[in-house]
Amino acid sequence: MMTTSPTRPPSENSTLESVAVSTPDGVTFRVRVLPSARPDAPLVLILPAMAMKAKHYLALGKAFHAQGLSVALTDLRAQGESRPALREGRDFGYREMLEVDLPAIVAALRQRFPHAPLHLFGHSLGGQLALLFAAARPTAATSVTVIGTGTVFWRAFGPRRWVEALTSIQWIGLVSRVKGYWPGGVLIPGAMAGGVMIDWSKHSLTSRYRPKGASVDYDTLLAEMTMPVLAVSLEHDRLGPKSNVDFLVSRMPAATVTQWHVEGDSPVVHRDHFEWLKDSPVVAQRVAEWIDSGSAFA
């Protein structure tokens, strides 16, 4: 007697409306969207951390949507629903994500949400990409919010962690050069493109954003950026501690920056680099309030 396996129900993420995006170099993205009933409601584009899939931010997206905002969730290149998958396509670094992927994704969202002001929300690496993209294209977005996003410059970690930061991050860069990709392990558990990790390790050594092949001077553009920025740091975040966030904020002297350090009696009770996602409703509410008013928190 033959038996059949039960059909697995589709994931909630896969049932969302999607916007198909293709880049000139043959990469495809499936951007999942949660549209507000108001066509002119602010649109929040969520950019993930290293090796994190967009579906992990679905609760955050739903929390923003509950605040009356439209939401878009996208994987980074070679992650999640993006194709080709890691190691099936060509290697790449920050340049491709900043100068190829994000322009294509934002252009597609402009078509889908023509009346919505765009607000970028980035976690960790996603926050770095959001800031650099906004600095290079000041009319592309209305504001940027970053969480757990600081420079990874080794001196920004503080004297007690200088050796740890230097050895761990440069080891990741070395392995990525030798193997052609990062297989996962120290600090970054998931696999990542070699070029991304090499750009990342160079930034850690120099504090400068100079992606291989970049067409613009991102450090100068970041210093000149005047866009509103909300920078969120977390009390127990060892990967993006407040000292690193403060250092990155210092690189944006012309921007209107609001800093929110989550500590003490904050309703955000999970204050780790990743665990804050468990408090997505609280984070989304506070960020939505900032987007609406642009003012500092009380």
N, C-alpha and C positions, 0 to 999 in steps of 0.2 A: 504494500500500500504506500503510495507516494504522499508525502506531506509537503506543504508549502509554508515558507516563513511568512509571518505576519508582515504586512506592509507598514513600514515606518511612516508615521504621519509627518507632514512637512514641518520644518521648524517655523517658529513665528517670524523670524527674520526673513525667511524665503518667501513668505506670503505678502510682504510689503510691496507696495508699488516700487518699481525700479526704473532708473534712467540709465540707458546704455551709453557708455563713453568709450571712444577709441582714440588713441593718440597717433600721430604721424609715424611713429616707429613700431606700430603694430601691437601695442599693449591695450587691453580692454579692461574696463571697470564696470561693475554693476552697482550703481549708487542707489541705495535704498532711501526712500523718502517718506516722511510723515507730514502731509500737507495740512496746514491750518485751514479752517473754513474761510478765513479772511485772506484774499489773494495778496494783500499788502502787508501781512504780518511779517515780522522779521524772520529771516531764514538762518538757522544755525547749522553750519557745516562742521561736523565732528571729525577730527583727524587723530588716528590712534597712535599709541606708543609703539616702540620697537617690538616686532614679533607679536603684536596684539591684533586680533581680527576685529573688524567693524562690528560683528554680531555681539561682541562682549560689551558694547556700549549701547545696546538696545534699551536697557532700563533707563539709562541717562537720556536717550533720545525721547522715550515715552514721557519722561518727567518734564523735559522741555516742552513737548507737545501739550502736556496738561496745563502748562503756563500760557497757552495760546500761541505758541510759536510754531512755525514750520521747521522741520528738521531734515537734514541729509546726513547719512552715514556712509562712509566709503573706506574701503581697505586701501592701504598703501600698496605701491607696486610690488608684485610677486607675493602678496599676502592674501589670504582668504579667497574671495571670489575673483580677484584680479588674475588675469591670464596674459602671458604664460606664467606658470608657477615658478617659484624659486628654483634655479639651476636648470630650468627648461628653456630659458631665454638668455639673452646677453646680460653680462654683469652691468651694474649701474651704481650711481652714487647720488649724492644730494642734488646735483645739477638736473638729472632727469626728473626727479620728483618735483623740483621747484620750477623748472623752465619748460617741461613737457607735460607732466601729469596734471598738476594743479591748474594751469591755464585751460586745459581741455575740460577738466571737471567743472570748473567755475563757469566756463562758457556754456556747458550743457545745462547747468542749474539756472543760469540767466534765462535760457530759453524756456525752461519749465516753470520758473517763478519770475516772470518779467517785472513784476511790481514790488518784489520783496527786497528790502535792504539785506545784504549778506553780512553775517557776523561769523568769524572764524573761531572755533573752539578746539584747542589742541592739547593733547596729553603727552608730556615728555617729548620725544622726538617730534610728534605731531605738533606740539607747541612751537618748537624751533622752526619747523617748516612753515607754520602759519605766520610767524613773525617775519621771517625772511621773505616769504612770498608777498606779504602785505607791504614790506619796506620797498621791494622792487616794483610793485604795482599798486601805488597808493590809492587808485580809484577803484580797485577790484573789490574792496571790502569796506565796511563801515567801522568795525572794531575787531579787536582780537582779545580772546580770553585764553590764558594758558594755565595749566595746573600740573604741578610736578615738573615744571620746565625751568631748568636753569642751565647756565653754561656748564660744560663738563671740564673746564679748564682746571688743571690739577691744583693750582694754588687757591682756587675758590673753595675747595673742600675744607680748608683750615689745616694748620700745622700737624695735628694729630692724625690726619688722614692723607697727608701728602704722599707718603710712600705707597700706601694702598692704592690711591688713585693713579699714580704714575705706573706702577707695575701692572695692575689689573687691566687698565684701559690700553696701555701700549702692548700688552700681551695679546689682547683681542685684535689689535691692529696687525700685529706680526702674524698671528695665525691666519687672519683673513688674507694677507698678502701671499702666504705660502700655499694655502689651500684654495684660494680663489673665492672663498665664501666663509662665513662664520657659522660653524655647526651648532652653536649653542653651548652654554656652560657658564663660565664665570660672568657674573653680573647680569648677562643677557641670556636667559635660558633657551630662547627660541632661535632658530636659524635665521640669518640675515644675509643680504647681498654683501659680497666682499668690498665693493666700492663704497657702500654706505658706511661700513665699519672703519674703513681706512680714512675717509673724510672725517668721521667722528673722532678717531684717535688723533688725527692731525690737529683738529680743533682743541682737543684736550691738552695737547702739548703746547700750543701757541696762543690760545684764546681767540684766534681769528677764524672767521668763516670764509674759507677759500676752497670751495669744492672744486674738484678736478674738472677742468673744462668750462668753468662758469664764465658767463659772458658779462657779468657785472661785478662791481665791488660791493659785496653785501655788508661789510663792516661800515663803510661810508653811508650806505643807504639806511642801515639800521640806526645810525647816529642822527640822521636827518629826518627820520620818520616822525610825523606829528599825530598819528592816529591814536585814538583812545585805546588803552591796553589795561586789562585786568589780569594781574599776576597773582596766582594763588599758590601758596606754599603750605606744606603740611608738617606738623610737629614731629612725626616719626618717619619722615621720608629720608632714607639714607642715599637714595639714588639722585634725588633732586632737592637737597636740603636748602633751608632758607638762605644760607650764605651764598649758594650758587645762584639762587633766584635773584638775590640782591645784586650780585655781580652782573648778571644779564641785564637787569633793570638799569644799572649804571651805564650800560652801553647804548641806552635809548634816552639821551638827555632832552631831546626835543618832544618826545611823546608825552601825552597826558596819561600817566600811569597811576592806577589805583592798585595798591597791594593789600591782599587779604591773607594773613597768616593764621592758619587754623590751629588753635591751641586752647587751653583752659577749658571754659565751660561752653565751648562751641557745640551746636547741635550736630555738627559733623563729628561723630564719635570714632570713625575709622580713619586714621590719619597716616596710613602707610602709602607708599608710592602707587599701589594698585588697589588697596582695600577701600579707598574712599568711594569707589564705585558702589559700594553697598549703601552709601548715603546719597545716592543720585538725586532723590527728590529734594533734599535740602540744598545740595549744590546747585541744582537747576533753578530752584526758586531764587536763590541769592544772585546768581548770574543773570537770570531774566530781569530781576529788579535793576541790576546795574545797566543792562542793555537798555532798559526803558528810560532810566533817569540819567545814566552816565555819571552819577555822583558816587562819592566815597561811601563806604559802609559806616553805619553808626557804631 
